[in-house]
Amino acid sequence: MPQSNEVVSRSSEMSKSSIGALEHHGEFFPTKANKKLLLIGPLSSPLTMETGDRVALVPQVKTRVYWRRWVMLLLFSACSASNAFMWLQYGIIGNIFVRFYNIDNMALDWLSMIYLLTYIPLIVPVMWMLDRRGLRDVVLTGAAFNCIGAWVKIGSVEPDLFPVTFFGQFVCSVGTVFILGIPPRLASVWFGESEVSTACSIGVLGNQLGIAIGFLVPPILVPNVEDMDELAHHIRVMFYITAGVATVLFVLVVIVFQEQPEIPPTQSQVTARSIPPEEYSYMASIKRLLCNKPFILLIISYGLNVGCFYAVGTLLNRMIIEYYPGEEVNAGRIGLTIVIAGMVGSLICGIWLDRTKTYKQTTLAVYLMSFLGMIVFAFTLDLGHLWVVFITAGALGFFMTGYLPLGFEFAVELTYPESEGTSSGLLNCSAQVFGIIFIICQGKIIDSFGILPGNIFLCVFLLIGTIMTGVIKSDLRRQKANKLAKEAENQNGTLQSSAILAEARL
């Protein structure tokens, strides 16, 4: 692998006091008082990077994308869909499970919130495992937990076995920690610069597809019948189907899923691979991320948006049944509409980012529309017309769910060359914290004051998140690194052509 054409820092020509910076694993961190001079190739003129930029050494090596990248992406998306389905398979027919297990609404809500709670303490060791063990081991572990949890649930189909079903849901929630933050990492490792945002969107689509199926299928498989034995039969059929699918996916991951391609797809991945594992400090990486002010603002704003989505998804059945009694199936269809619209929004946003690279502008616009969509949804829910709810829920889903891949990709840009798994893990951790808070608080507000005040509660926090997104500084570090690599390649190509011409004249 040739290493001669590199972006080389001239730090050796400057004293430490004049630079006021430090080198770390091929990166350079200038202070506010200085600029950084870079040489492209051994004979070229320097390029000047503005204050605060961080640039990695970029070896000019061959890059390539492989057709099997789509196999990895689709297999991962299927695993994510299976796991997300199990998150919602209780909540969307919550009134049925409340009657079957003879539990209250709070116990039912915890079948959803356990997914969020488990994520918070486990995300740090899982991020460490992703950096140390790699993509394949993490996805494989997630698929294994998902499969085990699905089989545990099969043994819980008795009215007095709620603790067993809760334990099965807990095991599945552990699998979520290994799966939820993978899309930006998988997209960066396997996909080229012009398709990385689209790939991340497709990875997120897998999770959304599972949520969509979770809204649609349980009301069909488990009708609200009075006979408890017949009801247990329907629940058991649903659990067997989910366990069978989870098992097939686990076997496929074992056989098919690969760690990374032989040749990296982008110059930014060349840089990432050039860092020796023994020199990488996981805790130092987290410290740098937590000192990155734009990223901290994104962590909070992302958590507010996705936390609101978790609350709406968890409490949707209660909202619809309150105004439209006996409409469990339509409640599931409305949830399906939210997610399908969000899947379209995610895909469009990913393609748009790949074409325009307007990360902050797109993120802010989608966040603002999520806020406006939540307002419209809140004030039209009680009009008595289900078709209106379908339309407003679809508009809300298009923007609120479409925001998910935008947050991931914007975070990767703000934090490059830190690990994509670490940045996405911190984003998701924020979402889980706010999700638990919003589900509990909105549920209490609904019980005490009604549906509308509960939804207004979410609107307030979406407004706060919109304002925070507006003040994030757009520092697109990954784009700068790829741009520098291209400039280096172009300049060296020009130098080589000039040398050939000079030799020919001689």
N, C-alpha and C positions, 0 to 999 in steps of 0.2 A: 504494500500500500504506500504510494508515494507521499512524502510529507514535506517536500521542499517549498511548495508555494503556500505560504501561510500568512495570516494577518499577524504581524509581529509587533509587539509593543516596544517602544523606544525608552522604556523605563530605565534601562541600563545607562542611558545618557543623562538621566536626571537624578538629582539627589532625592533621598526620601523626604527631606523637609520641603522641597519644592513641589513634589508630587502630592504628598499627603494622602497616599492611597495604598492599597495592598493588593497583591495578586493572590488568587485563590482558585486552584484547580483549573487553570487556563482562563480565568476570568479576571477582569480588571475593574476596580471600584474607585473612580476618581472622586475627589472631594468637590465641594461647591466652588472652591477657589481656583480650580485648574481645569484645563481641557486635556484631552488625551490625543497624542499623535500616533497614527498607525501607518505602517508601511505595507503596501501591497506588493509582495514580491521583493526580491533583493535590489532591484534597480529603479523602482517607481517612486513617484513623488508622494509625500504624505497626504493622508486624508485626516480631517479634523472632526472629532466627535464632540458634540456639545456636552456641557457640564451635566453630570449625573447619569450619563449613559453607561451601561455595563455591556461589554462586548466579549465574547468568548473567542479563543483562537480557533480559526476555521480552516482545517486542512482541505486543500483542493483535491478531492478524490472523486472517483466515479460513484454516481448514485443510480439507483434503479428501483422501480416498483414492480411487484410480482402480482400475477393474476390471483394467486391464492390469498391475497390480502382480503378479498371479499368473502372467502370461506371463513376466515378467522372472525371477521366482523359479524357475519350473519350467525355463526354459531354462538358467539358471545351474546348477541342480541336476543337469541332464543333463550339462553340461560337467564338473562336479565328479565325477559318477559315471564318466564315460569315463576321466578321469585316474586315479581311484582304482583302477579295474579293472586298469590297466597296472602299478600298483604291485605287485599280488599275482599277476599272471598267471604269474610264474616260480616264486615260492616255494611255492605250494600243490601244484605237481607238481615239486618241487625234485629228487627222485631221478631223474626223467626227464631234466631238463635237465643234471644232473650227468653222466649217462651220455652224452647227446647231444654236449655240448661238451667232455667229458673234463676237467672241472674239479673242485675240491674244494668242500666245504660252505661254507668262508669266502668263496670267490669268488661262490658262489651268493647268500649272505647280503648281499653288497655290491650285488647287483641290487635289493635292497629298501632297504638302508641309504643308497644314493646319493640316494634321495628325501629322507631326513632330513638328510644332510650338505649337500646343495645349498641347502637352505632357510636354513641358519644365516648364511652370508655375504651372501646375496641379499635377505634380508627387509628390511633397512634401506633400500636403494635402492627396493625395491618399495613399501614404506610411503610413502616420499617421493613416488613416482610416483602413488600412490593419492590423496594429498592435493593434488598439483599438477595432475595430468592428469584425475583423476576415475575413477569406477566403470567406465564403459564401456571406456575405453582399457585398463585393467588386465585386465578380463575378456577382452577381445578378444586381448590379448597372450598371456594364459594359454592360450586356445583354440588360438592359432596354434602355440605351442610344442608343445602336446599333439598336434596334427595332424602337424607335421613329424617329431616323434619316432616316431610310429606308422608313418609311411612308411619311415623309416630302418630300422626293425626288419625290414621285409619283405626287405631285402637282406642279412639276417644269417643266413638259414636254411641254413647249412653248418656242419659240425662244427668247422672251423678259423676261423670268423668270430665267435667270442665277443667280441672287442673291438668289433665293429660293433654287436652287440646291446647291449653295455654303453653305447656311445655313444648309441644310440637311447633307452635307458632314462634316460640322463643328460639328454637334451633334454626328455623328458617330465617329468622331475623339476624342471626349470626352470619348466615350466608350473604345477606344483603351488604354487610360491611365489606366483604371481599369483592362485591360486584359493582356497587353503585358508582364508585369513582373511577372505573376503568376506562370509559369512552375516550377521554382526551389522551390518555397514555397509549391506548391501542392505536388511535388515529395517528399520533405522532410517530410511533414506532414503525407502522406499516404503510402509511400513505404519503403521497407526494405533497409538495407545498400547495398546489392548486386544488387539492381535494381534501385537505386535512379537516377543514371545518365541516364539510359535507359528511365525511366519515364519522366525525364526532356526533353530528346530528343523528345519523343512522343508529349509532350506538345508544344514544339516549332514546331513540324511537323504540328500541326493544323494550325498555322499561315502561314506556307509555303504552305500547301494545299490550303488555301484560296487565296494566291497569285497565285498559279498555275492555279486555276480555273479562277481567274481574268485575267490571260493572255489568257486562252483558250476560255472561253465562250462568252465574249462581242463581239469579231469579228464575232462569229457565229450568235448571237442573233440580232446584229445590223449591217447589211450589209451596204456598202457605196452606197446607192441609191440616185438618184437626187431629187425625189419627197419629199418635206418636210413633207407632211402629212403622207406619208408611213414611213418616217424615224422616225417621232414622235411616230407612233404606235409601231415600233420595240423597241424604247427606253422605252416606257411605259411598254411593256411586260417584259423587263429586270428588271425594277424597281419593278414591282408587284411580280415577282419571288423572288427577294432578300428580299422584305418586308415580304412575306409569310414565308420564311425560318427563318428569324430573329425572327418572332413572335412565331413560334413553339419552337425554341430554348429557348426563354425567358420563356415560359410556363414550359418547361421541367426543367429549372434551378430552378424555383419557387417550383416545386413539388419534384424534385429528389436530387438536389445538397446538400451535407452535409458539415458541418464545419470541422470536424476531426473525426477519429475513437475513440472508447471508450478507447482502450489500444494503446499506442504509438508504432510505428513500430521499432524504434531504441533507443539505449541508449542516443544518442545525442538529440533526441526528448524528452526523459524523462527529461534531463537537461533543455531544453528550456521551458517545461511546469512547471518546478519547480520554475521558476522566477515569483513572484507575480506581477500582472499587475500594482499595485500601486507603485511598486519599480522600474519599468522600465522607464527610461528617454529616450524619443525619440530623443531629441536634443543631449543628451550626446552620444547616439549611432552614430548619424551622425558625430559628432566631432571625435569620435574614428575612424570611417571609413576614414574620410578625413585626419587623421594623419597616416594612414596605407600606407606607401610608395609603397609596391608591389601592393596594390589595386588601388592606384592612377595611376600607370603606366598601369594597366589593363583597367581602365576607359578610358584613352586616346586611347590606342591601339584598344580596342573594338570599340570605337566611330569611329575611322578612317576606320576600316574594314566594319562595318555595314553601315556607312555613304556612302561609295563607292557603296555598294550593293543597297542602296536606290536610289542613282543617276543613276546607270545602269538601275534599274527597271523603274524609272520614265521617262528616256530619251530614252529607247530602241526603241520605235516606231519611233522617229525622226532619230535615227541612221540607222535603217533598211530601212526606206522609202527613205533616202538620197541615199543609194547605190542600193536599189532594189525597184523602184517605183511600187506602186500598190500591194505590198505584205503585206497588213495589217494582213491578216490571218496568214501568215507565221511569221510575227513579234510576234504575239501572241503565236504561236507554239514554237518559239525560247525562249520566256520568260518562257513558260511551261517547256521546256527542262532544262533551268537553275534551276528552282525550283524543278522539279522532281529529277534531279541529286543531288540537295542539300538535299532533303529529305532522299535520300539513304545515303548520306554522314553523315547527322545528326544522323541517326539511327546506322550506323556503328560506328561512333565516341562514341556515348553513350554506346553501348555494349562494345566497347574497353576500355572505362574508367572504367566501372564496373568490368571488368576482370583484368585490369592492374594497375589502380589508377595512371597512368603516366600523370598527368594533365598538367604540364608545357611542357613536351616533345611533347605530342600530340598537344597541342595548338600552339606551335611554328612551328611544322612541317606543320600543316594545314594552318597557316598564311603565311608561306613561299610559299606554293603551290598556295595560293590565289593570291599572288603577281605575280608569274610566269604565272598563268592562265590568269591574266589581261593583261600581256604583249602580250601573244600569241593571245588573243582575239582582242586586239587593232590593231595588225599588220596583221591580216588575214581577217579583216572585209570587206576590199575593194577588195578582190581577184575576186569577181564576181561569186562565187560558194556558193549557200546557204547551201549545205551539209557540207561545211567546217565550216560555221558559226554555224551550229547546233552542230558540234563536239566540237569546241572550247568553245562555250557557255555552253555546258554540263559540260566540264571539269572545267570551271570557277565556275559554280554553285555548283558542287560537293564539292569544298573546301570553297568557300566564304560563301555559305549558311550553309554548314556543320559546320562552325566555331561558329554559334550562340549558340547552347547548350554548347559547350566547354567553351565559355566565362562565361556563367551563372554558370556552375558547378565549374570552377576554382575560380570564385569570392566567392562562398559559402565556399570553402575550405580556402581561404585566410582570410575570415572575420568571421568565426565561433567564438562565438555563436551569432553574431549579426543576426538580422532578414533577412531571404532570400529575402523578399520583398523589404527591404531597399537597399540591395546591387544590386539586379537586376534593381531596379528603377533608381539608379544612373548610371548604365551601359547604360540603354535605354535612359536616358536623354542625356548622351554624344552622343549616336548614333543619336538622333534627331537633336542636335545642328550641328554636322558635316554633317548630311544628308542635312539640309537646305543650309549650306554653299556650299557643293559640287554640289547640284542641280543647285543653282543659278550660281555659278562660271563656272561649266562645260557647262551649257546652254549658257552663254555669250561667252565662248571660242568657242563652236561649231558655234554660229552665226557669230563670227568674223574671226575665223581661220580654222574651219573645225572639222570633227569628230575625226581624229587621234590626234591632239593636245589636245582635250578634254579628250580622254582616257589616254594619257600620263600623264596628270595632275593627274588623279586618281592613276596611277602607282607609281608616286613619293610618295604619301602619304601612299600607301600600303607598300612601302619599309621602310618608317619611322616607321610604326607600327610594322613591322617584327623585326626591331632592338630593339624597346622598349620591345617587348615581350621577346626577348632573355635575357634582363637584369632583368626581374622580378624574385625575390627570391621565390622559391617554398616552402612556409610555409603552409603545409597541416594540418590545425588545427582541422578540423572535423575528419580527419583520426586518428589524435593523441588521440582525445577524445574517439572515439570508441575503439581504441586499448587499452587505459587505462582501459576502462570499461571491456573489455574481460579479461585483465590480472587480474583485481580485482576479477572477477567472478571465474577465474581459481584458483587463490591463495586461495580464501576463500573456494572453493571446496576441495582443497588439505588440508587446515587446518581442515575442518570439518571431512574429512576422517581420518586424523591423530588422532583427538580427539576421534573418534569412536574406532579406534584400541587401543589407550591407555586405554580407558575405558574397552574394552574387556579383555586386559591383566590384569587389576586390578581385 
